[in-house]
Amino acid sequence: MTMSIRRGMLVLAAVSAMVAGPVMTGLALADNKHVAEAVEHAKEAVAHGKQGHADALVKHAEGALHHAEAAQKDVKNPHLDEGVKHLKEAVEHGKAGHADVATQHAEGAVTHLSEVK
């Protein structure tokens, strides 16, 4: 009888591990998807900023900021926090027409967001 209970508990533990692993990995990928989207938008912001297009830089920096802030809800990472700060600065300077300064902040955001694991 005891052997049967132990075997049942072992089977239950094995099945739980097989189910929990992919679920937890899926949650991590969902978080990383926001970070990946933020990086892509920030890179686009940099590209437009280097061309002097402050309005397009702002559009992509705001998109990056949206994704980075969504990732912050689930991920606690100092690089993510710094990336958000740089994106906010990029948006502010871009709206003021300072494409060069906004580009520097967008580049800083790319650097930090790329470090988020």
Secondary structure, DSSP 4 states (H G I P E B T S, - for coil): -HHHHHHHHHHHHHHHHHHHHHHHHHHHHHHHHHHHHHHHHHHHHHHHHHTT-HHHHHHHHHHHHHHHHHHHTT---HHHHHHHHHHHHHHHHHHTT-HHHHHHHHHHHHHHHHT--
